[in-house]
């Protein structure tokens, strides 16, 4: 893998800690799901849980401010430095 990375001029690899939830925007999405859509729900079965998670993700998908907030919480940007 290191040989491949060194051969690619366009590729920049940043080594992250093995577990860094503060640097992972997906953790922010899961936090939103837990606080807004999954809170205080007694799921009747796996299908109910899956349906609720999908509905929550659908709502988040169309709220760019929520997605931007999850990314901003990490301190990372979408543009190269």
C-alpha positions in Angstrom: 0.0 0.0 0.0 2.8 2.4 0.8 4.4 1.8 -2.6 1.1 2.6 -4.3 0.6 5.8 -2.3 4.1 7.0 -3.1 3.6 6.4 -6.8 0.5 8.6 -6.9 1.3 12.3 -7.2 -2.3 13.3 -6.8 -2.9 11.3 -3.6 -2.4 12.7 -0.1 -2.8 10.3 2.8 -3.4 11.6 6.3 -2.8 9.1 9.1 -5.6 9.3 11.6 -5.7 7.7 15.0 -7.3 4.2 15.0 -10.4 5.5 16.7 -11.1 9.1 16.3 -14.9 9.9 16.6 -14.1 13.6 16.8 -12.7 13.4 13.2 -15.5 11.3 11.8 -18.5 13.3 10.4 -20.6 10.1 10.4 -20.5 10.2 14.2 -22.4 13.5 14.1 -25.0 11.9 11.8 -25.5 9.0 14.2 -25.8 11.5 17.1 -28.5 13.4 15.2 -30.4 10.1 14.6 -30.1 9.0 18.2 -31.3 12.4 19.6 -34.0 13.2 17.1 -35.4 10.0 15.5 -34.4 7.1 17.7 -35.0 8.7 21.1 -37.8 7.4 23.3 -39.0 4.8 20.8 -39.8 1.2 21.7 -39.1 -0.6 18.5 -41.5 -3.5 17.7 -38.8 -5.3 15.7 -35.8 -5.0 13.4 -38.0 -3.8 10.5 -39.3 -0.9 12.6 -35.8 0.1 13.6 -34.6 -0.1 10.0 -37.6 1.9 8.8 -37.0 4.6 11.4 -33.3 4.9 10.7 -34.0 5.2 6.9 -36.7 7.9 7.6 -34.2 9.8 9.8 -31.5 9.6 7.2 -33.9 10.7 4.5 -34.7 13.9 6.5 -31.0 14.6 7.3 -30.2 14.1 3.6 -32.3 17.1 2.6 -31.1 19.3 5.4 -27.7 20.5 4.2 -27.3 22.7 7.3 -27.3 19.5 9.4 -24.8 17.8 7.2 -22.6 20.9 7.2 -22.8 21.0 11.0 -21.6 17.4 11.2 -18.6 18.2 9.0 -17.9 21.5 10.8 -17.9 19.7 14.1 -14.8 17.7 13.0 -12.8 20.8 11.9 -12.4 19.2 8.5 -13.2 20.8 5.2 -14.2 19.5 1.8 -11.6 21.7 0.0 -8.0 20.8 0.0 -5.7 22.9 2.2 
